[in-house]
Amino acid sequence: MAGPIQSSAPQFMFEDLALGMSASITRTMTDEDIRKFAEATGDTNPIHLDEAFAARSIFKTRIAHGMLTASHISSVFATRLPGAGCIYVSQGFKFKAPVRIGDDVVARVEVTGFVPEKKFVIFKTQCLVGEKVVVEGEAVLMVPARG
């Protein structure tokens, strides 16, 4: 049996964060990612898994699950900004365009506000393919503080 996953993520404390701070990651959407997400979640909508079905859709080909694409935002939070120890409080999404197999998805977050009494940080969240925003939203995270 494998041991626990170790994290080497940075950890910004609440006091370290400032308006405008941002971070991103880039991942290529793969068929394997889509199939594993479908298996893990039970979302077996054929638009994601069946090329013949998807060919008859407005997209003309299979597309990634919107929530799979959006989940890359969580990866930025966990591994880049703010990093280890942050906890999601809320996240809203607008799905703007499809993501296809082979697309490079850039997930980006930016600090836009604070709720100091709760140690909450508000972030603008986006996923882009090229210059096109495919997912956008706002997240609130609880971030560990020094005091």
Backbone as a chain_set.jsonl record, in Angstrom:
{"seq": "MAGPIQSSAPQFMFEDLALGMSASITRTMTDEDIRKFAEATGDTNPIHLDEAFAARSIFKTRIAHGMLTASHISSVFATRLPGAGCIYVSQGFKFKAPVRIGDDVVARVEVTGFVPEKKFVIFKTQCLVGEKVVVEGEAVLMVPARG", "coords": {"N": [[0.846, -1.185, 0.0], [0.553, 2.19, -0.83], [2.133, 5.071, 0.606], [1.111, 8.103, 2.391], [0.159, 10.968, 0.442], [2.508, 13.405, -0.118], [2.875, 16.874, 0.404], [4.415, 19.605, -1.105], [3.666, 22.149, -1.141], [3.618, 25.729, -1.195], [2.993, 27.84, 1.639], [1.077, 30.423, 2.182], [0.298, 32.651, 4.667], [-2.63, 34.223, 6.106], [-1.925, 36.871, 6.688], [0.092, 37.349, 4.871], [-0.98, 37.806, 2.396], [-2.061, 39.907, -0.328], [-4.012, 42.357, -2.078], [-4.471, 41.688, -5.515], [-2.483, 39.752, -5.754], [-1.581, 36.804, -7.515], [-1.864, 33.54, -9.06], [-1.205, 30.647, -11.105], [-1.861, 27.57, -12.889], [-1.114, 25.227, -15.503], [-2.693, 22.752, -17.355], [-3.02, 19.981, -19.53], [-5.941, 18.828, -21.008], [-6.973, 15.55, -20.907], [-8.074, 12.443, -22.428], [-7.944, 10.373, -20.591], [-8.119, 11.798, -18.14], [-10.785, 12.707, -18.325], [-12.222, 10.295, -18.402], [-11.489, 9.135, -15.924], [-12.545, 11.062, -14.189], [-15.275, 10.782, -14.744], [-15.646, 8.187, -13.807], [-14.992, 8.529, -11.084], [-16.94, 10.329, -10.207], [-19.371, 9.454, -11.163], [-20.658, 10.768, -13.182], [-21.683, 10.111, -16.122], [-22.47, 11.229, -18.507], [-23.041, 11.027, -21.942], [-22.018, 13.011, -23.626], [-19.51, 13.498, -22.784], [-18.191, 11.081, -22.999], [-18.833, 9.458, -25.226], [-18.056, 9.344, -28.471], [-19.606, 9.149, -30.855], [-22.167, 9.944, -30.006], [-21.53, 12.552, -29.111], [-20.73, 13.702, -31.512], [-23.093, 14.34, -32.742], [-23.934, 16.492, -31.352], [-24.075, 20.053, -30.474], [-21.43, 20.629, -30.143], [-19.935, 18.895, -31.674], [-17.951, 17.109, -31.02], [-16.496, 15.181, -28.323], [-16.57, 16.65, -25.052], [-14.946, 18.01, -22.142], [-15.992, 17.483, -18.75], [-17.593, 20.171, -17.164], [-17.165, 20.63, -14.434], [-14.829, 19.183, -14.022], [-12.958, 20.699, -15.443], [-13.196, 23.102, -13.959], [-12.265, 22.19, -11.524], [-9.538, 22.406, -11.578], [-8.96, 24.858, -10.574], [-9.078, 24.528, -7.814], [-6.739, 23.102, -7.496], [-4.815, 25.085, -7.963], [-5.22, 26.684, -5.702], [-4.463, 24.868, -3.665], [-1.799, 24.261, -4.261], [-0.358, 26.518, -5.031], [-1.356, 29.236, -4.364], [-3.434, 30.17, -1.833], [-2.044, 27.995, -0.78], [-0.885, 25.23, 1.255], [-3.146, 24.156, 3.754], [-5.295, 25.894, 3.329], [-8.856, 26.383, 3.181], [-11.765, 25.715, 1.383], [-14.584, 27.844, 1.343], [-16.647, 28.851, -0.212], [-17.676, 28.71, -3.684], [-18.408, 30.051, -6.773], [-19.468, 29.477, -10.141], [-19.377, 30.268, -13.637], [-19.962, 28.761, -16.622], [-18.493, 29.155, -19.616], [-17.562, 28.297, -22.128], [-16.841, 25.327, -24.081], [-14.448, 22.731, -23.21], [-12.073, 20.818, -24.827], [-10.657, 17.558, -25.528], [-7.172, 17.537, -25.378], [-6.906, 20.277, -25.175], [-5.085, 22.932, -23.689], [-5.438, 23.961, -20.481], [-5.511, 26.796, -18.563], [-5.602, 27.511, -15.267], [-6.443, 30.091, -13.127], [-6.042, 32.241, -10.331], [-6.877, 35.135, -8.381], [-6.308, 37.438, -5.795], [-8.91, 39.344, -4.487], [-10.196, 40.472, -2.341], [-10.87, 40.75, 1.247], [-12.02, 39.312, 4.339], [-11.375, 40.161, 7.224], [-12.078, 39.57, 9.956], [-12.922, 36.958, 9.875], [-10.877, 35.659, 8.698], [-11.073, 35.173, 5.982], [-10.469, 35.018, 2.504], [-11.085, 36.516, -0.586], [-11.341, 35.524, -3.938], [-10.91, 36.091, -7.418], [-11.671, 33.788, -9.912], [-10.595, 31.851, -12.69], [-10.672, 29.839, -15.665], [-8.876, 29.301, -18.576], [-8.635, 28.732, -22.098], [-6.252, 29.17, -24.282], [-6.717, 32.487, -25.134], [-9.317, 32.56, -24.449], [-11.839, 32.739, -22.039], [-13.079, 30.073, -20.295], [-14.235, 29.176, -17.97], [-15.452, 31.048, -15.265], [-15.453, 32.777, -12.129], [-16.028, 33.291, -8.578], [-14.352, 32.793, -5.549], [-14.318, 31.988, -2.061], [-12.062, 31.592, 0.491], [-10.947, 30.154, 3.555], [-8.128, 31.081, 5.256], [-5.222, 30.052, 6.921], [-3.998, 31.833, 9.764], [-1.398, 33.714, 11.417], [-1.817, 34.516, 14.014]], "CA": [[0.0, 0.0, 0.0], [1.338, 3.421, -0.933], [2.065, 5.972, 1.747], [0.325, 9.321, 2.175], [0.668, 11.943, -0.526], [3.224, 14.491, 0.542], [2.708, 18.162, -0.257], [5.502, 20.576, -0.974], [3.02, 23.406, -1.498], [3.915, 26.89, -0.358], [1.891, 28.193, 2.524], [0.938, 31.834, 2.503], [-0.62, 32.892, 5.769], [-3.571, 35.301, 5.841], [-1.219, 38.159, 6.766], [1.021, 37.46, 3.734], [-1.707, 38.028, 1.151], [-2.362, 41.293, -0.692], [-4.84, 42.519, -3.278], [-3.769, 41.558, -6.786], [-1.631, 38.569, -5.836], [-2.209, 35.805, -8.381], [-1.092, 32.341, -9.387], [-1.889, 29.826, -12.104], [-1.27, 26.32, -13.351], [-1.571, 24.81, -16.827], [-2.825, 21.302, -17.541], [-3.635, 19.546, -20.775], [-7.093, 17.965, -20.782], [-6.761, 14.27, -21.579], [-9.138, 11.454, -22.41], [-7.833, 9.663, -19.315], [-8.69, 12.672, -17.102], [-12.246, 12.713, -18.468], [-12.736, 8.97, -18.023], [-11.315, 8.971, -14.477], [-13.512, 11.947, -13.53], [-16.585, 10.142, -14.884], [-15.663, 7.048, -12.897], [-14.963, 8.996, -9.698], [-18.144, 11.084, -9.846], [-20.591, 8.84, -11.673], [-21.217, 11.592, -14.258], [-21.388, 9.393, -17.362], [-23.14, 11.882, -19.628], [-22.321, 10.624, -23.155], [-21.328, 14.141, -24.266], [-18.125, 13.423, -22.33], [-17.598, 9.746, -23.137], [-19.234, 8.736, -26.434], [-17.75, 10.197, -29.626], [-20.726, 9.15, -31.798], [-23.195, 10.799, -29.415], [-21.034, 13.931, -29.1], [-20.662, 14.186, -32.894], [-24.426, 14.86, -33.089], [-24.22, 17.638, -30.476], [-23.615, 21.353, -30.978], [-19.975, 20.703, -29.998], [-19.392, 18.043, -32.742], [-16.958, 16.192, -30.464], [-16.58, 15.073, -26.87], [-16.059, 17.766, -24.262], [-14.661, 17.716, -20.736], [-16.964, 17.908, -17.745], [-17.334, 21.523, -16.672], [-16.608, 20.581, -13.079], [-13.439, 18.735, -14.126], [-12.19, 21.894, -15.809], [-13.206, 24.025, -12.821], [-11.508, 21.632, -10.393], [-8.136, 22.837, -11.647], [-8.846, 26.034, -9.699], [-8.748, 23.996, -6.491], [-5.319, 22.739, -7.536], [-4.03, 26.319, -7.778], [-5.308, 27.046, -4.287], [-3.738, 23.911, -2.826], [-0.372, 24.115, -4.571], [0.307, 27.784, -5.391], [-1.805, 30.422, -3.638], [-2.488, 30.411, -0.748], [-1.233, 26.818, -0.49], [-1.243, 24.244, 2.278], [-3.962, 24.563, 4.895], [-6.472, 26.71, 2.998], [-10.113, 25.639, 3.162], [-12.843, 26.323, 0.597], [-15.829, 28.241, 2.0], [-17.643, 28.882, -1.288], [-17.177, 28.913, -5.041], [-19.421, 30.177, -7.809], [-18.917, 29.301, -11.489], [-20.103, 30.442, -14.891], [-19.303, 27.977, -17.66], [-18.609, 30.045, -20.77], [-17.222, 27.642, -23.395], [-16.418, 23.949, -23.857], [-13.042, 22.332, -23.226], [-11.962, 19.575, -25.585], [-9.458, 16.748, -25.308], [-5.985, 18.155, -25.967], [-6.82, 21.707, -24.84], [-4.305, 23.361, -22.527], [-6.292, 24.765, -19.608], [-4.821, 27.599, -17.556], [-6.447, 27.873, -14.126], [-5.825, 31.287, -12.544], [-6.738, 32.863, -9.201], [-6.354, 36.454, -8.012], [-6.877, 37.985, -4.562], [-9.699, 40.551, -4.736], [-10.771, 41.041, -1.124], [-10.62, 40.101, 2.542], [-12.941, 39.431, 5.462], [-10.367, 39.938, 8.268], [-12.572, 38.984, 11.202], [-13.104, 35.515, 9.685], [-9.688, 35.162, 7.981], [-11.517, 34.767, 4.659], [-9.891, 35.731, 1.364], [-11.944, 36.424, -1.767], [-10.536, 35.37, -5.144], [-11.443, 35.945, -8.773], [-11.189, 32.523, -10.439], [-10.812, 31.678, -14.125], [-9.968, 28.858, -16.478], [-8.773, 29.799, -19.937], [-8.008, 27.965, -23.164], [-5.727, 30.291, -25.06], [-7.192, 33.759, -24.583], [-10.758, 32.436, -24.199], [-12.279, 32.341, -20.701], [-14.037, 28.969, -20.394], [-14.903, 29.143, -16.665], [-15.099, 32.182, -14.414], [-16.218, 32.802, -10.902], [-15.474, 33.89, -7.374], [-14.199, 31.842, -4.454], [-13.957, 32.463, -0.731], [-11.277, 30.589, 1.219], [-10.432, 30.43, 4.887], [-6.679, 30.938, 5.159], [-4.611, 30.075, 8.252], [-3.369, 33.084, 10.196], [-0.327, 33.548, 12.408], [-2.249, 34.785, 15.387]], "C": [[0.884, 1.239, 0.0], [1.138, 4.281, 0.313], [1.247, 7.202, 1.423], [0.984, 10.219, 1.129], [1.308, 13.08, 0.247], [3.056, 15.778, -0.269], [3.935, 19.027, -0.025], [4.977, 21.964, -1.338], [3.502, 24.537, -0.611], [2.738, 27.122, 0.579], [1.972, 29.675, 2.827], [-0.058, 31.926, 3.65], [-1.521, 34.075, 5.397], [-2.85, 36.649, 5.759], [-0.264, 38.396, 5.594], [0.335, 37.899, 2.45], [-2.035, 39.504, 0.952], [-3.231, 41.307, -1.942], [-3.967, 42.404, -4.522], [-2.814, 40.384, -6.883], [-2.347, 37.52, -6.677], [-1.274, 34.625, -8.597], [-1.893, 31.539, -10.4], [-1.156, 28.499, -12.286], [-1.818, 26.055, -14.751], [-1.587, 23.297, -16.875], [-3.457, 21.041, -18.888], [-4.763, 18.578, -20.452], [-6.897, 16.676, -21.585], [-8.018, 13.402, -21.523], [-9.126, 10.709, -21.08], [-8.416, 10.489, -18.163], [-10.217, 12.609, -17.129], [-12.835, 11.39, -18.003], [-12.603, 8.728, -16.515], [-12.3, 9.844, -13.701], [-14.908, 11.332, -13.585], [-16.704, 8.968, -13.917], [-15.757, 7.504, -11.441], [-16.281, 9.636, -9.281], [-19.444, 10.389, -10.226], [-21.27, 9.653, -12.76], [-20.803, 10.959, -15.589], [-22.171, 9.954, -18.549], [-22.362, 11.555, -20.906], [-21.655, 11.775, -23.91], [-19.841, 14.134, -23.909], [-17.428, 12.136, -22.751], [-17.835, 9.049, -24.471], [-19.072, 9.641, -27.657], [-18.919, 10.264, -30.606], [-21.862, 10.038, -31.286], [-22.769, 12.266, -29.52], [-20.98, 14.528, -30.511], [-21.989, 14.783, -33.342], [-24.8, 16.094, -32.263], [-23.765, 18.94, -31.129], [-22.095, 21.476, -30.93], [-19.238, 19.876, -31.046], [-18.312, 17.075, -32.288], [-17.15, 16.138, -28.958], [-15.99, 16.31, -26.202], [-15.817, 17.301, -22.833], [-15.829, 18.151, -19.865], [-16.602, 19.33, -17.295], [-16.685, 21.518, -15.3], [-15.18, 20.037, -13.064], [-12.552, 19.923, -14.466], [-12.074, 22.823, -14.609], [-12.378, 23.507, -11.652], [-10.031, 21.997, -10.428], [-7.897, 24.098, -10.813], [-8.471, 25.595, -8.285], [-7.278, 23.618, -6.406], [-4.421, 23.962, -7.353], [-4.041, 26.721, -6.311], [-4.438, 26.148, -3.417], [-2.233, 23.945, -3.031], [0.368, 25.413, -4.844], [-0.06, 28.948, -4.467], [-3.204, 30.186, -3.09], [-1.655, 29.2, -0.347], [-1.776, 25.997, 0.666], [-2.078, 24.865, 3.399], [-5.167, 25.419, 4.57], [-7.693, 25.809, 2.883], [-11.141, 26.412, 2.336], [-14.022, 26.658, 1.5], [-16.95, 28.265, 0.963], [-16.943, 29.088, -2.624], [-18.376, 29.007, -5.965], [-18.753, 30.058, -9.165], [-19.91, 29.761, -12.537], [-19.296, 29.684, -15.931], [-19.563, 28.664, -18.987], [-18.372, 29.361, -22.116], [-16.726, 26.231, -23.099], [-14.895, 23.803, -23.861], [-12.991, 20.958, -23.88], [-10.681, 18.826, -25.21], [-8.297, 17.399, -26.065], [-5.842, 19.635, -25.669], [-5.919, 21.905, -23.623], [-5.159, 24.329, -21.728], [-5.41, 25.483, -18.591], [-5.847, 27.962, -16.49], [-5.73, 28.993, -13.382], [-6.69, 31.803, -11.402], [-6.076, 34.196, -8.876], [-7.072, 36.951, -6.763], [-7.613, 39.283, -4.887], [-10.294, 41.162, -3.473], [-10.497, 40.182, 0.103], [-11.811, 40.287, 3.47], [-12.085, 39.129, 6.693], [-10.876, 39.233, 9.522], [-12.786, 37.468, 11.097], [-11.88, 34.852, 9.052], [-10.084, 34.555, 6.638], [-10.813, 35.634, 3.623], [-10.788, 35.456, 0.158], [-11.045, 36.43, -2.999], [-11.405, 35.435, -6.394], [-10.843, 34.644, -9.296], [-11.526, 32.424, -11.924], [-10.101, 30.428, -14.62], [-10.011, 29.383, -17.908], [-8.203, 28.716, -20.848], [-7.552, 29.008, -24.165], [-6.147, 31.579, -24.38], [-8.665, 33.693, -24.169], [-11.03, 31.97, -22.771], [-13.343, 31.262, -20.871], [-14.816, 28.777, -19.098], [-14.486, 30.396, -15.92], [-15.957, 32.149, -13.169], [-15.515, 33.529, -9.785], [-15.449, 32.826, -6.283], [-13.905, 32.595, -3.164], [-13.247, 31.31, -0.038], [-10.975, 31.075, 2.613], [-8.943, 30.12, 4.832], [-6.086, 31.011, 6.579], [-3.905, 31.403, 8.525], [-2.287, 32.773, 11.239], [-0.84, 33.656, 13.825], [-3.578, 34.243, 15.772]], "O": [[1.855, 1.316, 0.753], [0.104, 4.214, 0.976], [0.742, 7.34, 0.309], [2.204, 10.219, 0.963], [0.704, 13.643, 1.16], [3.094, 15.749, -1.499], [4.423, 19.16, 1.097], [5.728, 22.835, -1.778], [3.764, 24.341, 0.575], [1.628, 26.652, 0.331], [2.806, 30.128, 3.61], [-1.137, 31.336, 3.593], [-1.207, 34.835, 4.481], [-3.127, 37.461, 4.876], [0.144, 39.532, 5.353], [1.005, 38.321, 1.507], [-2.255, 40.248, 1.907], [-3.187, 40.386, -2.757], [-2.866, 42.952, -4.576], [-2.372, 40.043, -7.981], [-3.563, 37.358, -6.575], [-0.07, 34.7, -8.353], [-3.102, 31.724, -10.541], [-0.001, 28.339, -11.892], [-2.856, 26.594, -15.133], [-0.622, 22.639, -16.487], [-4.327, 21.789, -19.335], [-4.567, 17.618, -19.707], [-6.682, 16.716, -22.796], [-8.899, 13.603, -20.687], [-10.183, 10.443, -20.507], [-9.122, 9.953, -17.309], [-10.86, 12.475, -16.088], [-13.838, 11.37, -17.289], [-13.513, 8.174, -15.898], [-12.831, 9.42, -12.674], [-15.641, 11.356, -12.596], [-17.743, 8.78, -13.283], [-16.513, 6.932, -10.655], [-16.697, 9.504, -8.13], [-20.499, 10.697, -9.673], [-22.347, 9.279, -13.224], [-19.723, 11.232, -16.114], [-22.494, 9.223, -19.486], [-21.152, 11.777, -20.96], [-20.8, 11.527, -24.76], [-19.017, 14.692, -24.634], [-16.202, 12.102, -22.85], [-17.095, 8.126, -24.813], [-19.844, 10.579, -27.857], [-19.201, 11.336, -31.141], [-22.45, 10.798, -32.055], [-23.543, 13.116, -29.961], [-21.166, 15.733, -30.679], [-22.014, 15.64, -34.225], [-25.869, 16.671, -32.46], [-23.15, 18.934, -32.196], [-21.526, 22.335, -31.603], [-18.055, 20.109, -31.295], [-17.807, 16.295, -33.096], [-17.877, 16.95, -28.386], [-15.053, 16.929, -26.705], [-16.408, 16.323, -22.376], [-16.563, 19.077, -20.209], [-15.43, 19.637, -17.075], [-15.772, 22.298, -15.029], [-14.398, 20.394, -12.183], [-11.511, 20.124, -13.84], [-10.98, 23.282, -14.278], [-11.846, 24.297, -10.872], [-9.346, 21.904, -9.409], [-6.771, 24.371, -10.398], [-7.637, 26.228, -7.637], [-6.646, 23.794, -5.364], [-3.396, 23.892, -6.676], [-3.002, 27.058, -5.743], [-3.748, 26.635, -2.522], [-1.47, 23.69, -2.099], [1.599, 25.42, -4.887], [0.814, 29.569, -3.864], [-4.118, 30.011, -3.896], [-0.655, 29.353, 0.355], [-2.957, 26.062, 1.005], [-1.766, 25.937, 3.916], [-5.996, 25.657, 5.448], [-7.587, 24.632, 2.537], [-11.363, 27.603, 2.555], [-14.417, 25.842, 2.332], [-18.051, 27.774, 1.209], [-15.809, 29.559, -2.7], [-19.257, 28.147, -5.943], [-17.61, 30.482, -9.337], [-21.123, 29.66, -12.354], [-18.101, 29.925, -16.105], [-20.706, 28.751, -19.438], [-18.917, 29.79, -23.133], [-16.245, 25.959, -21.999], [-14.168, 24.62, -24.426], [-13.758, 20.058, -23.537], [-9.749, 19.401, -24.647], [-8.425, 17.762, -27.234], [-4.771, 20.203, -25.884], [-5.983, 21.147, -22.656], [-5.556, 25.383, -22.225], [-4.657, 24.85, -17.852], [-6.837, 28.635, -16.773], [-4.553, 28.867, -13.044], [-7.918, 31.802, -11.492], [-4.873, 34.369, -9.069], [-8.299, 36.893, -6.681], [-7.044, 40.202, -5.476], [-10.842, 42.263, -3.525], [-9.978, 39.069, 0.019], [-12.52, 41.291, 3.398], [-12.056, 37.993, 7.164], [-10.178, 38.39, 10.086], [-12.826, 36.775, 12.114], [-11.845, 33.632, 8.888], [-9.512, 33.554, 6.206], [-10.591, 36.826, 3.836], [-11.194, 34.321, -0.087], [-10.113, 37.228, -3.1], [-12.509, 34.892, -6.418], [-9.644, 34.413, -9.146], [-12.594, 32.852, -12.362], [-9.076, 30.015, -14.077], [-11.046, 29.848, -18.384], [-7.393, 27.892, -20.424], [-8.372, 29.653, -24.819], [-5.952, 31.74, -23.175], [-9.199, 34.649, -23.608], [-10.517, 30.937, -22.341], [-14.375, 31.489, -21.503], [-15.937, 28.269, -19.121], [-13.314, 30.773, -15.934], [-17.044, 31.571, -13.155], [-14.555, 34.271, -9.994], [-16.398, 32.06, -6.117], [-13.326, 33.682, -3.171], [-13.761, 30.192, 0.016], [-10.769, 32.268, 2.833], [-8.541, 29.034, 4.416], [-6.41, 31.92, 7.344], [-3.303, 32.005, 7.636], [-2.278, 31.705, 11.851], [-0.358, 32.972, 14.727], [-4.013, 34.425, 16.908]]}, "num_chains": 1, "name": "protein.A"}
